[in-house]
Amino acid sequence: YNLKEKDFLFGNKKLMVSVVKYLTVPGRIDKHGLETEAKKHNGKFYLTTLNGENLTVIEKKGQLFLMDSQGRQAAIVETDFYHQNGFFHIIDCLVFPASKE
């Protein structure tokens, strides 16, 4: 993303809240749990996010990815950062909730 896009994203509180809710899944699921679910479901399964949308998790050649409804994918590059509210995982780019427009 260029600086103009970054400023738009971070300057739009409604959009940021929507993205955060889209990237937040209730419960605690660590990397092992993600990998286990992927194996159970032939490499692809869905998580329901705080905003009620599905976020797809895909495993390809040992790498986990998140995919949004538009097919944009983000690799899960770091995992299992523990916080009192659950685990955080780092992705290499953003995926977005479905547009309401």
Order of alpha helices (4+ residues) and beta strands (2+ residues): alpha-alpha-alpha-beta-beta-beta-beta-beta
